[in-house]
């Protein structure tokens, strides 16, 4: 669970297995595919560097900003069933730091869905505990 500030107030949100389902019901798409699409590990997502590591360009068209807002809403809805539909919520949602939200959501999604498998004895211990 994490908190996000909207309209100057802190709101609880979470990414769980329910979040992509909420996203799909509301928006008709796959949350992870819509956010990440195809990732090329040979290049930076949206920052271009020169040979010395200095930033040459930042391509904000490479970030799916609307998708981030949809995922934010889905994350809020994961912990608050009473949250209104996206269009109603979005009309009144102001003061969101979209860059901070992006980092927070990507970390929450990675922690939930892309954790590495436990290795060695840890895997055996988990099976025994179950």
C-alpha positions in Angstrom: 0.0 0.0 0.0 1.1 3.5 -0.7 -0.2 7.1 -0.4 -0.7 9.7 -3.1 -1.5 13.3 -2.7 -4.5 14.6 -4.6 -6.1 18.0 -4.0 -3.7 18.5 -1.1 -4.9 15.4 0.7 -3.3 12.0 1.2 -5.1 9.0 -0.2 -4.3 5.3 0.2 -3.8 3.3 -2.9 -2.5 -0.2 -3.6 -1.5 -2.4 -6.5 -2.6 -6.0 -6.1 -4.0 -8.7 -8.4 -7.3 -6.9 -8.2 -5.9 -3.7 -9.7 -5.5 -4.9 -13.3 -9.0 -6.4 -13.2 -10.4 -3.1 -12.1 -8.5 -1.4 -14.8 -9.8 -3.8 -17.4 -13.4 -3.4 -16.3 -13.2 0.4 -16.4 -11.0 0.9 -19.5 -11.2 -2.3 -21.5 -7.4 -2.8 -21.8 -4.6 -4.7 -20.1 -2.9 -2.5 -17.5 0.6 -3.9 -17.8 0.6 -3.9 -21.6 -0.9 -0.4 -21.7 1.8 0.9 -19.4 4.9 -0.9 -20.4 4.2 -2.0 -24.0 7.4 -3.2 -25.5 10.6 -2.4 -23.5 13.9 -2.3 -25.4 16.7 -2.9 -22.9 19.3 -1.5 -25.2 18.0 2.0 -25.0 16.6 4.3 -22.3 12.8 4.6 -22.2 12.6 8.3 -22.9 15.9 10.0 -22.0 18.7 10.4 -24.6 22.2 10.7 -23.3 25.4 11.9 -25.0 28.7 9.9 -24.8 29.6 11.6 -21.5 26.3 10.7 -19.9 24.8 14.1 -20.1 21.1 14.4 -21.0 20.6 15.4 -24.7 16.8 15.1 -24.9 13.8 13.9 -22.9 11.0 12.5 -24.9 7.8 13.0 -23.0 5.8 11.5 -25.9 7.3 8.1 -24.9 5.5 8.1 -21.5 1.8 7.1 -21.4 0.6 9.8 -19.1 -3.1 9.1 -19.5 -2.4 5.4 -18.7 -0.7 6.5 -15.5 -3.8 8.4 -14.4 -6.0 5.4 -15.2 -3.7 3.1 -13.2 -3.7 5.6 -10.3 -7.5 5.6 -10.3 -7.5 1.8 -10.4 -5.0 1.7 -7.5 -7.2 4.0 -5.5 -10.3 1.9 -6.4 -8.4 -1.2 -5.2 -8.6 0.1 -1.6 -11.8 2.3 -1.9 -14.9 0.6 -3.5 -16.8 3.9 -3.0 -14.5 5.8 -5.3 -16.6 7.3 -8.2 -15.9 6.2 -11.8 -12.9 7.6 -13.6 -14.5 10.5 -15.4 -16.2 11.8 -12.2 -13.0 11.3 -10.2 -10.7 12.9 -12.9 -12.9 16.1 -13.0 -12.0 16.9 -9.4 -8.5 15.4 -9.2 -6.0 18.3 -9.1 -2.5 18.8 -7.8 -1.2 15.4 -8.7 2.6 15.2 -9.2 2.5 13.0 -12.3 6.2 12.4 -12.4 6.2 11.3 -8.7 3.1 9.3 -9.4 4.8 7.5 -12.3 7.7 6.5 -10.1 5.5 5.4 -7.2 3.2 3.3 -9.5 6.0 1.7 -11.4 7.6 0.6 -8.2 4.3 -0.7 -6.8 3.6 -2.6 -10.0 7.2 -4.0 -10.1 7.0 -5.1 -6.5 3.6 -6.8 -7.0 4.1 -8.5 -10.4 7.8 -8.7 -11.3 9.5 -9.9 -8.2 12.3 -12.4 -8.7 11.8 -16.0 -7.6 13.4 -16.9 -4.2 16.5 -18.9 -4.7 18.0 -21.9 -3.0 16.9 -22.7 0.5 14.3 -19.9 0.6 12.2 -21.6 -2.0 12.2 -24.9 0.0 11.4 -23.0 3.3 8.4 -21.3 1.7 7.0 -24.7 0.4 7.5 -26.3 3.8 5.7 -23.3 5.5 2.6 -23.9 3.3 
